[in-house]
Amino acid sequence: MFKLEGIKKELYAVEDTCKKDIEAVCDYIFKNPELGEKEFLSSKYLIDLLKKNGFTVEENYCGLPTAFRAEYGDNNGPSIAFLAEYDALPGYGPDKVPGHACGHNWIAAGTYGAALVLSKFKNNFKGKVILIGTPAEETLGGKVNMVEQNAFDDIDVVLQMHLEANNNLSCKTLAIDCIKFQFTGKAAHAAAHPDEGINALDAVQLMYSGINCLRQHITSDSRIHGIITSGGDAPNTVPDFAECKFHIRSNDRAYLNTLTQKVINCAKGAELMTGAVLKYEKYENSFDNLLNLPSLQDLMRKNLIEVGVSNFLDEKHGASGSSDIGNVSQVCPTMYTELALDIDEVCFVHDEAYLKYVNSEEAYDKLHKSVKAMTGTALELYCEPELLKVVKEDFKKLKRS
């Protein structure tokens, strides 16, 4: 049987020699925050580093200007991919400028680091190391476009880590549909000729009332939340146009499809009651729920413990957001892991306070542990065919359930 303990120590030693290079990525992307689909500096920075280190890079991957796919290795073994994210969030600080309060600078550094370390350790295994740059996770969801273009069909396993409030191997990401509803009515003087008007804002309000009633009859893992983006221009004029946007989420894509239709039916009911004409459309990509594979969770747990990370959150707990990595997990075995920073302040990703920590010494400590755990996990999958077989069988079973 392949002896991995000694080999892993050599792998960790390689990571130790790359520490400054990996930290430099975290620092550069943090100091050059860019919004989704505009991450030109960040993607070019990563591409240049990858080329410098011998990777073959395809730019403008899947037709996305700030996406890329970098490869190193051969086709004689598994293809394992690490997914980099590098888009920032809008509106932080007194000037409301973009910032990496979600720690995507840390994700980019960790996944780049894992790919770099494995490329320098390539003589010890067969297979291919892949780093895919995935833009606009916070908005468009670039991974969705990539899935639709079969970008993950030739990949055996995907690995990614994210900062969060807890160490979590059983992350939950809810399936989500993002829908914009527009109602067009008829303007009229609200005092002189109200009977001549068709109130588009009334339609939005009635839709909200319908959704509020619907909330009582949905599963506990589901969420419906929205905003009114347009509701009229003057109080003395019957609004002839109104618009609202809703996020609809659930733990299961099949159930979400049913729930989304019920929300649409609320809008159709408002159209019927008011006479305002309804138009609706998805304004962002739909995300799927994350499939967690027990075999990959057990493997990652072991490798994290080996590098000093423990105290994992119970699988029944943890926050539930949405991410385009859920779509990836539906087509390829995926291990998405969250790591906590050891900080005293109680704050969470997306909080402005989190900006103090995502490029700190504490973040760097967890960064290097994440790289070692991901590369250790990947090394086992490269070197033990039976282990990879178990993962793939696990994936097939979960897909059928």
C-alpha positions, -999 to +999 in steps of 0.1 A: +000+000+000+012+035-009+028+051+022+016+086+024+026+099+058+062+105+049+053+118+014+029+143+029+056+157+051+076+164+020+045+180+005+040+203+035+077+212+032+071+224-003+042+245+009+065+261+035+088+272+007+059+288-011+044+307+018+055+342+008+043+337-028+009+325-016+005+353+009+014+378-019-017+367-038-039+372-008-024+407-003-025+418-039-062+408-045-072+423-012-056+456-021-071+456-056-108+449-051-129+445-082-166+438-086-179+407-105-172+405-142-147+433-138-119+414-121-093+422-148-064+430-125-070+400-103-074+375-131-044+388-150-023+387-119-031+350-113-027+341-150+008+357-151+018+338-120+005+305-134+023+309-167+055+318-149+052+286-130+048+264-161+010+261-162-008+261-196-035+287-194-067+292-214-079+328-210-115+341-215-126+306-204-162+297-214-165+331-230-161+349-197-135+377-200-122+373-164-123+335-163-094+311-170-084+275-168-048+266-159-034+230-162-003+213-151+005+176-155-006+146-176-036+125-185-023+094-169-042+099-136-071+119-120-078+155-129-084+175-097-095+211-099-093+240-074-117+269-079-104+304-074-128+333-067-117+369-067-147+393-070-152+418-042-184+431-026-197+467-032-201+495-007-177+495+022-162+523+043-171+560+042-166+561+004-186+530-002-159+513-022-157+476-030-139+454-005-132+417+001-154+413+032-162+378+020-125+368+018-123+360-019-088+372-019-081+344+006-099+319-016-079+329-046-046+326-027-055+292-012-066+276-044-036+291-063-014+279-035-027+243-037-022+242-075+013+257-072+024+233-045+011+202-063+028+213-095+061+215-077+054+180-062+043+165-096+071+138-097+053+120-069+020+113-086+003+109-120-026+131-131-035+167-138-036+198-115-062+223-126-069+258-113-101+274-127-107+311-122-144+316-116-156+352-117-186+370-102-196+345-075-214+372-057-236+382-086-237+365-120-223+332-107-197+324-134-196+287-124-232+283-137-221+294-172-192+270-170-214+241-159-237+249-188-207+247-212-196+213-197-164+228-181-164+202-153-172+171-173-136+160-175-127+167-139-127+140-112-129+161-080-133+198-072-118+213-040-124+248-025-122+264+009-139+296+022-136+316+054-166+315+078-175+317+115-169+279+121-149+250+108-175+233+087-173+201+066-211+199+060-217+233+044-252+242+033-258+262+002-294+267-008-307+265-044-318+300-054-339+317-082-336+355-086-366+369-103-376+405-113-413+413-115-426+444-134-461+456-135-473+482-160-506+500-153-521+533-164-512+568-150-540+591-138-544+620-114-548+604-080-574+630-068-592+642-099-595+610-119-584+580-098-610+558-115-591+562-148-559+547-134-545+512-130-522+512-100-490+492-107-478+497-071-510+481-058-500+450-078-466+448-061-482+453-027-508+426-034-480+403-046-462+409-013-494+400+006-497+368-013-461+359-006-466+367+031-495+342+032-474+316+012-446+317+038-468+299+063-470+269+040-434+263+029-407+240+042-386+254+071-354+254+050-369+277+024-366+315+022-384+342+002-371+378+005-374+408-018-373+445-023-394+471-042-370+488-067-396+511-083-430+523-069-440+555-086-427+591-090-453+614-073-480+608-047-506+626-067-502+603-097-514+567-099-481+548-105-481+533-140-450+512-134-437+493-104-409+467-100-398+443-073-370+417-071-371+385-051-347+358-040-364+324-036-343+297-019-346+261-007-324+232+002-336+212-028-337+223-064-368+201-072-388+217-044-375+252-053-389+248-088-423+243-073-419+271-048-408+295-075-439+288-095-460+296-065-443+330-061-450+336-098-486+327-092-488+353-065-477+379-091-502+366-116-529+369-090-519+405-084-521+411-122-556+397-123-568+418-093-554+451-105-554+449-143-517+459-143-498+439-169-471+415-155-437+408-169-411+387-151-377+373-157-346+358-140-321+386-136-292+364-123-282+328-128-301+302-107-279+284-082-284+248-072-280+233-037-247+218-027-243+180-027-221+169+002-203+136-002-195+117+030-164+101+015-149+135+007-160+149+040-142+121+059-111+125+038-109+163+043-116+160+080-086+136+083-063+160+064-074+191+083-068+173+116-033+164+103-025+201+099-040+212+132-076+221+124-104+205+145-136+216+164-158+210+134-194+222+134-221+196+138-237+189+104-271+199+116-260+235+122-244+263+102-255+292+081-273+287+048-265+310+019-264+303-018-234+299-041-227+288-077-205+260-064-238+242-058-241+239-095-206+224-098-214+198-071-244+186-092-221+175-120-188+167-103-177+154-069-171+185-049-156+192-014-165+227-002-151+235+032-154+265+056-126+274+080-129+298+110-105+324+120-094+325+157-105+360+165-122+375+196-146+398+177-179+384+167-184+392+131-192+373+099-183+373+062-199+402+044-197+423+076-175+454+071-156+444+103-145+412+085-123+434+063-098+437+092-092+400+092-092+385+057-056+397+050-042+393+085-016+371+100-044+349+114-059+346+079-024+336+066-021+309+093-054+294+082-045+300+045-014+277+048-034+251+067-060+252+040-034+247+013-018+218+031-052+201+038-063+205+002-030+193-013-030+164+012-065+154+002-056+157-035-025+136-031-045+108-016-069+109-045-041+110-070-022+080-054-051+057-043-074+047-071-097+028-048-103+059-028-113+079-059-136+050-069-154+052-035-159+090-040-173+085-075-197+058-062-207+081-034-215+108-060-236+085-081-257+074-051-263+109-040-273+120-075-299+092-076-314+100-042 
